[in-house]
Amino acid sequence: MNLWQEYKRPASISEAIHDLTSATGPAMPIAGGTDLLLDLKQGRHAPVHTLIDLTFVPEMTVLELRGDELFIGAAVPVNRVALDPLTGVHAQALVEACNLIAGPQVRNTATLGGNVAHALPAADGTIALLALDAQAEIASTSGIRRVRFKELFLGPGKSALKHGEELLVGFYLPLKKYYQASCFKRIMRPQGVALPILNCAVWLDRENDIVKDIHIAVGPGGGTPFRATEAESTLRGQSFNEDTFSRTLESLLGQAQFRTSARRASADYRQHIVDGLFRDTFDTAWKRAE
Ligand SMILES: Cc1cc2nc3c(=O)[nH]c(=O)nc-3n(C[C@H](O)[C@H](O)[C@H](O)COP(=O)(O)OP(=O)(O)OC[C@H]3O[C@@H](n4cnc5c(N)ncnc54)[C@H](O)[C@@H]3O)c2cc1C
């Protein structure tokens, strides 16, 4: 049996929205298909009538500077995100995350927008974008709007995008300034190729020994991609030393809601290893910001 009945290839955002809202049966956007096609094939997704391929929409495939922001189109493949000089300068955590997603074949087709729209709390690109304080651009019949990244998620695998009505156009990131840096690291099963046991992204702004500002994201640290805002408040404005580190870690452990995933790790194990992962990620970002 066919996995879909109709396949559309819009060439603009308005055409994509039109195709999505006027389909004669259930319609889904598709980008690289590395999540969606497997889900359809393995029966984890309700049947779809129309697939709307976003990879020919020019606005969704650009990666460029726009004023004082970096814009990454939702349909940009993660290998392009990892290799582009602009992300190398302004979004190191995202480069590191995208370089770790799957293997080279999947990275050539999997897109950043697909990684985010799938709404998994430990998706690597998603966790990096969260720490980098991204904003998302969304298109619908009412036009284009921006939302804070965190507002995109409702629960595990459940994005806040209105089904059959809204599309992710791309992501805006603030440009890196002097003494700012970021880092992404993850802990993976040795033979694992998909989601990690735990990942962590840190962005920080440093002034000598003071952490002027910091964003910490950990996946999976809850039902939606998790920003450790209490740990951030504990560390913001403080000098970094063993005492502030242990208070920061305590805040992180108090706020995170680690979960047990059947094939990856128990909540207890994640609770145990987050100390080393966070320390390592923070240390690298801290040195980069010198
Ligand atoms: C072997 C393998 C290994 C993997 N390893 C990793 C890993 O290490 N880390 C990791 O994070 N992920 C991993 N993944 C998951 C996957 O590759 C990523 O999540 C990928 O980025 C999804 O992008 P895509 O373009 O293929 O999405 P698709 O499969 O095309 O779409 C995924 C979902 O997003 C929706 N969607 C896509 N684009 C948009 C848009 N612009 N607007 C609205 N909705 C949209 C689709 O309708 C669908 O619901 C792996 C997958 C495989 C098969």
The ligand as a Gaussian input file, in Angstrom:
#p B3LYP/6-31G(d) Opt

LIG

0 1
 C       19.330000       6.482000      11.678000
 C       18.846000       7.764000      12.310000
 C       19.633000       8.382000      13.263000
 C       19.196000       9.569000      13.870000
 N       20.017000      10.154000      14.794000
 C       19.624000      11.300000      15.386000
 C       20.459000      11.927000      16.355000
 O       21.579000      11.486000      16.646000
 N       20.014000      13.059000      16.955000
 C       18.803000      13.615000      16.642000
 O       18.449000      14.644000      17.203000
 N       17.978000      13.027000      15.725000
 C       18.366000      11.891000      15.105000
 N       17.541000      11.284000      14.171000
 C       16.224000      11.870000      13.910000
 C       16.113000      12.727000      12.615000
 O       17.067000      12.472000      11.671000
 C       16.076000      14.207000      12.913000
 O       15.081000      14.505000      13.843000
 C       15.867000      15.037000      11.629000
 O       16.470000      16.276000      11.865000
 C       14.423000      15.206000      11.179000
 O       14.404000      16.059000      10.036000
 P       13.680000      15.654000       8.687000
 O       13.893000      16.792000       7.755000
 O       14.116000      14.311000       8.214000
 O       12.187000      15.614000       9.209000
 P       10.927000      14.864000       8.556000
 O       11.002000      13.419000       8.814000
 O       10.731000      15.318000       7.159000
 O        9.781000      15.512000       9.458000
 C        9.730000      15.274000      10.848000
 C        8.472000      15.951000      11.410000
 O        8.566000      17.355000      11.293000
 C        7.516000      17.882000      10.461000
 N        8.133000      18.959000       9.702000
 C        9.261000      18.908000       8.959000
 N        9.589000      20.119000       8.518000
 C        8.629000      20.975000       8.979000
 C        8.403000      22.383000       8.860000
 N        9.251000      23.212000       8.203000
 N        7.302000      22.918000       9.454000
 C        6.454000      22.128000      10.155000
 N        6.616000      20.793000      10.315000
 C        7.693000      20.229000       9.725000
 C        7.018000      16.711000       9.642000
 O        5.659000      16.869000       9.265000
 C        7.192000      15.567000      10.650000
 O        6.141000      15.583000      11.569000
 C       17.951000      10.127000      13.532000
 C       17.160000       9.496000      12.565000
 C       17.595000       8.337000      11.955000
 C       16.733000       7.699000      10.916000

